């Protein structure tokens, strides 16, 4: 089963973390950099990308797992 990828805030920037993982997959200076990295992983794994706000709430999500309903754009 492929893990959804989360872009989450950290004390020093933004991180990509697979769902259920304690360890970060990667750490980035900006949210945009983290989103790009997480999007690539989600595409490769056919999973979802969940982008969090600085307060931790989910602000956006993209699905790369279902070819019947591709993400916009």
C-alpha positions in Angstrom: 0.0 0.0 0.0 1.4 3.4 -1.0 1.6 6.1 1.7 0.0 9.5 1.3 2.6 12.3 1.5 2.2 15.2 3.9 3.8 18.6 3.6 4.1 19.8 7.2 5.6 22.7 9.1 8.7 22.3 11.2 10.6 24.6 13.5 13.1 25.3 10.8 11.0 25.1 7.5 8.9 22.5 5.9 9.1 18.7 5.7 7.7 15.9 3.6 6.5 13.0 5.7 4.8 9.7 4.6 1.5 9.0 6.4 2.2 7.2 9.7 5.9 7.8 9.7 7.7 9.5 12.5 10.7 10.3 10.4 10.7 13.0 7.8 11.4 12.0 4.2 13.0 15.4 3.5 13.4 18.9 4.9 13.1 22.1 2.9 13.5 25.8 3.5 10.1 26.7 1.8 6.7 25.2 1.6 6.9 25.4 -2.3 10.1 23.3 -2.3 8.5 20.7 0.0 5.3 20.6 -2.1 7.4 19.9 -5.3 9.3 17.1 -3.6 6.1 15.6 -2.1 4.3 15.8 -5.4 7.0 13.8 -7.1 6.8 11.1 -4.5 3.0 11.0 -4.6 3.0 10.7 -8.4 5.6 7.9 -8.3 3.6 6.0 -5.6 0.2 6.8 -7.0 -0.9 8.2 -3.6 -2.3 11.5 -2.3 -0.5 14.7 -1.4 -1.8 16.6 1.6 -0.5 20.2 2.2 -0.8 21.6 5.7 -1.0 25.2 6.9 1.6 26.5 9.4 -1.0 25.7 12.1 -1.2 22.1 11.0 -4.6 22.2 9.3 -4.9 20.7 5.8 -5.2 23.5 3.2 -5.1 21.4 0.0 -4.8 17.9 -1.3 -4.2 16.3 -4.7 -4.8 12.7 -5.6 -2.4 10.8 -7.9 -3.7 7.4 -7.3 -6.9 7.2 -9.4 -6.6 7.6 -13.1 -10.4 7.9 -13.4 -10.2 11.3 -11.6 -6.9 13.1 -12.3 -5.9 16.1 -10.3 -6.7 19.5 -11.7 -4.1 21.4 -13.7 
